[in-house]
Amino acid sequence: MGVPSDNLKTNYKHMKIDTFISDHVTFRKESLLKSDYEKLQTTLSTRLNDKSVLVIGGAGTIGSSYVKAILKFKIQKLVVVDINEHSLTQLKRDLRSSKEYHRPVEFITYQINFNDRVFEDVFLYQGPFDIVANFAQLKHLANENDLLSVETIIENNIFRTRKLLELLYETPPKHFFCISPAMRVNPFSIMSAGNKLLEDLIMAYSDRLPIITARLANVAFSNGSLLSGFLERFNKKQHLTCPIGVSRSYISPKESGEFCLIATIMGESGDVFFPKLDQSGDSITFDQIAIDLIRSHGFEPDVCHSAIEAKRKALMLNDQSAAYPVYFFETDTSSEKTINEFYTEKERLDNDSFINLGVVKNSKKRSIEEVDEIIDQLRELFESQNVSISEIIEVLKDYLPNIKNIEPEKGCVRDINLEY
């Protein structure tokens, strides 16, 4: 039964990850969006064909899936912006080599940050655009106690999005989609509070711009996620570590692109889309996925009592190894959520317009002035010389009084709960 350890890299490279996701993560043989796509095919074609599209952050997992979904239609022009040169190049090569996508008359990519001055030149020179979609948000917090990590997240997700919205206001597209990162419902950590602030910022502009957003489920094996990390650990013959009892609802990368595209084109300004998933029946824990992934590589899990023990055993893997070391740990922060949440009891839902998509129709809208006030407070903190994690927490608690469980000594929710 054992697979030689020297073959781990080969197994990783040739593993059919889409099949694993279907069999062990989403438990769906067909796309969650298949029925909606069939129902909306004519309308989507009418609204997409011959259109000009700008995708920001288009080389990431969700962004590239969105690009592939939109190229199933005959758009006229596609401009993709991303800071990741390697992923952007790979996306171009993939699209050029594939026969399943329509190549637009104009297909242009730029390796730039959407906050760079040159981005404004691209926007003005290559526009106007019928559709703009933004996937450039940071979804993982590198260090929960590091002030600069927190500042990086807020700078990118809040300050830069604010600047983008003002730019769009000068030349409004017909459709603007901006993803709302995970864990913004009932927030009780810096990361999730920041995500709630981002959604509030987006919604504040929905009276000025045709804005639609979405609260996605976790995207299985997305770049930088815990699950993608499992594959990297196999590739390097390293032990796995994983929290116990943290459950998530998942969609596949392909489903994420289809989901966001339908929301972009079919939503009304101010709509917040979410997947119709059963929180119990459609959820699975990280540790179960880890076990299934180990077995899919031909091993049995060797559950260790500590990370040190797991690392030591990984160093001893050889051609005869039949077990793979893994360390499961209890989460140690009160900021950790054990399930996904897509809406609150106070929000009015439309569960009839789409088959497998729901829509929040009355998402609370704060004024631009109100959102700007909290943004200005955060900006002033970061510009000062004595800012601390505790001060950031206090500002966020004033903004979102329901946040009660942030622990200053821990700062933020661990990145394991943000699986985009």
Secondary structure as the mmCIF struct_conf table of DSSP 4:
data_model
#
loop_
_struct_conf.conf_type_id
_struct_conf.id
_struct_conf.beg_label_comp_id
_struct_conf.beg_label_asym_id
_struct_conf.beg_label_seq_id
_struct_conf.end_label_comp_id
_struct_conf.end_label_asym_id
_struct_conf.end_label_seq_id
HELX_RH_3T_P HELX_RH_3T_P1 SER A 5 ASN A 7
HELX_RH_AL_P HELX_RH_AL_P1 LEU A 8 HIS A 14
HELX_RH_AL_P HELX_RH_AL_P2 ILE A 17 HIS A 24
TURN_TY1_P TURN_TY1_P1 VAL A 25 VAL A 25
BEND BEND1 THR A 26 THR A 26
BEND BEND2 LYS A 29 GLU A 30
TURN_TY1_P TURN_TY1_P2 LEU A 32 LEU A 33
HELX_RH_AL_P HELX_RH_AL_P3 LYS A 34 LEU A 48
TURN_TY1_P TURN_TY1_P3 ASN A 49 ASP A 50
STRN STRN1 SER A 52 ILE A 56
TURN_TY1_P TURN_TY1_P4 GLY A 57 ALA A 59
BEND BEND3 GLY A 60 GLY A 60
HELX_RH_AL_P HELX_RH_AL_P4 THR A 61 ILE A 70
TURN_TY1_P TURN_TY1_P5 LEU A 71 LYS A 72
BEND BEND4 PHE A 73 PHE A 73
BEND BEND5 GLN A 76 GLN A 76
STRN STRN2 LYS A 77 VAL A 81
BEND BEND6 ILE A 83 ILE A 83
HELX_RH_AL_P HELX_RH_AL_P5 GLU A 85 SER A 97
BEND BEND7 LYS A 99 TYR A 101
HELX_LH_PP_P HELX_LH_PP_P1 HIS A 102 PRO A 104
BEND BEND8 VAL A 105 VAL A 105
STRN STRN3 GLU A 106 TYR A 110
TURN_TY1_P TURN_TY1_P6 PHE A 114 ASN A 115
BEND BEND9 ASP A 116 ASP A 116
HELX_RH_AL_P HELX_RH_AL_P6 ARG A 117 GLN A 126
BEND BEND10 ASP A 130 ASP A 130
STRN STRN4 ILE A 131 ASN A 134
BEND BEND11 ALA A 142 ALA A 142
TURN_TY1_P TURN_TY1_P7 GLU A 144 ASN A 145
HELX_RH_AL_P HELX_RH_AL_P7 LEU A 147 ILE A 154
HELX_RH_PI_P HELX_RH_PI_P1 GLU A 155 ARG A 160
HELX_RH_AL_P HELX_RH_AL_P8 THR A 161 GLU A 170
BEND BEND12 THR A 171 THR A 171
BEND BEND13 LYS A 174 LYS A 174
STRN STRN5 HIS A 175 CYS A 178
STRN STRN6 SER A 180 SER A 180
BEND BEND14 ALA A 182 ALA A 182
BEND BEND15 VAL A 185 ASN A 186
BEND BEND16 SER A 189 SER A 189
HELX_RH_AL_P HELX_RH_AL_P9 ILE A 190 ALA A 204
TURN_TY1_P TURN_TY1_P8 TYR A 205 ARG A 208
BEND BEND17 LEU A 209 LEU A 209
STRN STRN7 ILE A 211 ALA A 214
STRN STRN8 ARG A 215 ARG A 215
HELX_LH_PP_P HELX_LH_PP_P2 LEU A 216 ALA A 217
STRN STRN9 ASN A 218 VAL A 219
TURN_TY1_P TURN_TY1_P9 ALA A 220 PHE A 221
TURN_TY1_P TURN_TY1_P10 ASN A 223 GLY A 224
BEND BEND18 SER A 225 SER A 225
HELX_RH_AL_P HELX_RH_AL_P10 LEU A 226 ASN A 235
TURN_TY1_P TURN_TY1_P11 LYS A 236 LYS A 237
STRN STRN10 LEU A 240 PRO A 243
BEND BEND19 ILE A 244 GLY A 245
STRN STRN11 SER A 247 ILE A 251
HELX_RH_AL_P HELX_RH_AL_P11 PRO A 253 MET A 266
HELX_LH_PP_P HELX_LH_PP_P3 GLY A 267 GLU A 268
TURN_TY1_P TURN_TY1_P12 SER A 269 GLY A 270
STRN STRN12 VAL A 272 PRO A 275
TURN_TY1_P TURN_TY1_P13 GLN A 279 ASP A 282
STRN STRN13 SER A 283 THR A 285
HELX_RH_AL_P HELX_RH_AL_P12 PHE A 286 SER A 296
TURN_TY1_P TURN_TY1_P14 HIS A 297 GLY A 298
STRN STRN14 GLU A 300 CYS A 304
BEND BEND20 HIS A 305 SER A 306
HELX_RH_AL_P HELX_RH_AL_P13 ALA A 307 LEU A 315
TURN_TY1_P TURN_TY1_P15 MET A 316 MET A 316
TURN_TY1_P TURN_TY1_P16 ASP A 319 GLN A 320
STRN STRN15 ALA A 323 PHE A 329
TURN_TY1_P TURN_TY1_P17 SER A 334 SER A 335
BEND BEND21 THR A 338 ILE A 339
TURN_TY1_P TURN_TY1_P18 GLU A 345 LYS A 346
BEND BEND22 GLU A 347 GLU A 347
STRN STRN16 LEU A 349 ASP A 350
BEND BEND23 ASP A 352 ASN A 356
STRN STRN17 LEU A 357 VAL A 360
BEND BEND24 LYS A 361 LYS A 361
HELX_RH_AL_P HELX_RH_AL_P14 ILE A 368 GLU A 383
BEND BEND25 SER A 384 ASN A 386
HELX_RH_AL_P HELX_RH_AL_P15 ILE A 389 TYR A 399
TURN_TY1_P TURN_TY1_P19 PRO A 401 ASN A 402
TURN_TY1_P TURN_TY1_P20 PRO A 408 LYS A 410
BEND BEND26 CYS A 412 CYS A 412
HELX_RH_3T_P HELX_RH_3T_P2 ASP A 415 ASN A 417
#
